[in-house]
Amino acid sequence: MQYIVVPQNKQEIKTYQEKKVNLFLFGLKNYSVHYPELSLEEIGELSKESELFIAMNKNIFNEELEEVERLLIELEKMNIKGIFFYDLAILSIVRRKQLALDLIWNQTHMVTNYNTCNYYFEKGVKYGLVANEITLEEIIEMKKKTKMQLMVQIMGYPSMSHSRRMLISNYFKSMGKEKQKNRYTLQDHANHENDYLITEDETGTSLFFGKIINGTRALPELIRNHLDYGLLDTSFISRDTSLQVLELFNEIKEKVEIGDNIDLDEYLEKTASLIGNSTNFFYQKTIYKVKKGK
């Protein structure tokens, strides 16, 4: 397994490289959501010395298609690892123009099964970012039954939804107040243990579950089952905390790969003190129930 880090800015790359990370994920300015953005020029410069995945994971509108095609043609000339896509327009353009770009299927809650992974693989999609809502057992089954290379988020706030609407601004406008910042915490009044992060930028509004995924417990099984990539998203997490977690993950990875005994409880205690102990859905199935009306 290789680790991919989402830094908070391009200046952090060298710091993470010192911790044995060589793969980084950034968004393309104006064409991504959730990720720190770089301009096309910045990507070109950074790609000369760093291995970059680039996210173009927003909905593409008709008036943007011509510019998206131009950007993809420019990105093909650069030494990048691949393009994260949400909108199928990206896949369509890459296939139609026969661009030598590796693609990562990044449709948030949709990357859940090996049959669809195999379908997209046959269409030329090399990678898939697995949905955060499926279990470790299901991820391992996917890995065994698809040729697609899989990525799993093992640290970071899990994305829940994104809207093009400016929901924070509209809320404060309806209250006759001024928006003071672009990130807020929402309390779940039905379940006081859960909070949510809501952020707003020029692309719209993003909602994240308020607990950081801690992949420590799942990490040894993911490595033993040859999971291709683990994603560490440092958004909203301090750099020092992210670096400490990465160092612990590196220790786990090295010990598992050489077959050393590992005191996982010790690592769980250390990482939980840094980012909490939420395992998200690794060990909890998502069950949908129909609620009958009265």
Residue, then its C-alpha position, 0 to 999 in steps of 0.5 A: m500500500q502507498y499513502i496519498v496525502v491531501p496537504q492543506n497547501k503546496q508548501e507542506i509537500k516537502t514536510y510530508q516527503e520527509k515522512k516517506v510520502n511521495l503521492f499528493l492530491f490537489g484540486l484544479k482551481n475552479y474545477s474541484v470540491h473538498y480539496p485544496e486547489l492549484s492553478l494549472e500553472e502551479i500544477g505544471e511546476l509542482s509536477k516536475e518534482s512531485e507526484l500529483f493526483i489532480a481532482m476535477n471532481k465537480n459537476i461540469f456544466n455545458e458552458e464549461l465543456e470547452e474549457v474542461e477539454r482544453l484543461l485536460i489536454e494541457l494536463e496530459k502534457m504534464n507528469i501527473k499521476g491521474i485525474f479524479f473525476y465525478d462528472l462523466a463528461i471527464l471520462s467522455i472527453v478523455r476517451r473521445k480525444q484519446l488522452a493519455l491520462d489515468l482516471i480515478w472514479n470519484q463519485t463519492h457514495m457510488v464506488t461501492n461494488y466490484n461489478t461497477c468497478n469492473y465496468y469502469f475499468e473496461k472503459g479505461v478507468k484505472y483507479g477508484l476511490v472507494a465510498n466511505e460508507i462500506t465495510l472493511e469486509e466489502i472493501i476486501e471483497m472488492k479488491k479481490k474481484t476487480k482489476m481496478q486499483l482501489m483507494v480507501q480513505i484512512m484518515g480525515y473528515p468523511s465527505m457527506s454531500h456537496s451542493r452548488r448552492m451557497l447554503i451558509s450565505n443564504y441562511f445568514k441572509s434569511m436571518g438578516k445577519e452577515k456571514q462571519k466565516n466559511r466553516y461552521t460546526l452543526q450539532d445533531h440534536a437527535n444524536h448529541e454525540n454527532d457533529y457535522l462540519i459545513t463549509e462554503d466556497e465559490t463552488g458551493t457548500s460541503l458537508f462533512f461528518g464531524k468525526i475524523i476517520n481513524g483507519t488504524r484498526a483496519l490498516p493491517e488487513l488492508i495492507r495484507n490484502h494488497l489494497d493499493y492506496g490509503l488516502l490521508d486527508t489533512s483538511f481541518i486537521s493541524r499539520d503536527t497532528s497529521l504528521q504524527v498520525l502518518e508516522l504511526f501509520n508508517e510504522i504499522k505499514e513497515k511492520v506488517e509488510i515484513g511480517d513483524n508482530i504488531d501491538l495494534d492496541e498500542y497504536l490504537e491508543k496513540t492515534a485515538s489520542l490524536i484524532g479520536n477513535s471513529t472507524n466510520f463504517f469499516y465495522q458497521k454496515t449501512i442499513y436502510k429501513v422504510k419508516k412507516g407513516k402513522 
